[in-house]
Amino acid sequence: FPYTTLFRSANGEGNEPNDPLEVELWGEVIARAIEDLAHWFSTNHTDSKLSRQAARWMFSPIHEGDFIQVCAFANMDHDFVRDMAQRRWKQKVKPEWVEVATILWEKEVTRC
């Protein structure tokens, strides 16, 4: 789930063809958080803990400033990144668990 796969430009490198390496580095931080988020339902305790931490960083009002700053460093729109991350999370939810998953999301992420 590399950054260049998510945010590919015409030549496949970062957001823009001439982005400095640090822009790509911050993009990799965001891509890793999205990848961690996808493990929300993992039975592995470490994976699920990382997933919840990534979700809090991306969606909690407490961490909003930090998240927005990292998106700025990566030349990415924070709303776009959040939308993509939440869509990826929802893809992992089994239809019969949508209601419970939504309650957990509210409890563990947006209210902290």
MOPE-V315106 format. One record per helix or strand of 3 or more residues. SS is the DSSP state (H for helix, E for strand). FROM is the first residue (numbers start at 1). LEN is the number of residues. If there is no record, write none. Layout:
((SS & FROM & LEN) (SS & FROM & LEN))
This chain:
((H & 3 & 4) (H & 21 & 17) (H & 45 & 15) (H & 61 & 13) (H & 78 & 14) (H & 95 & 16))
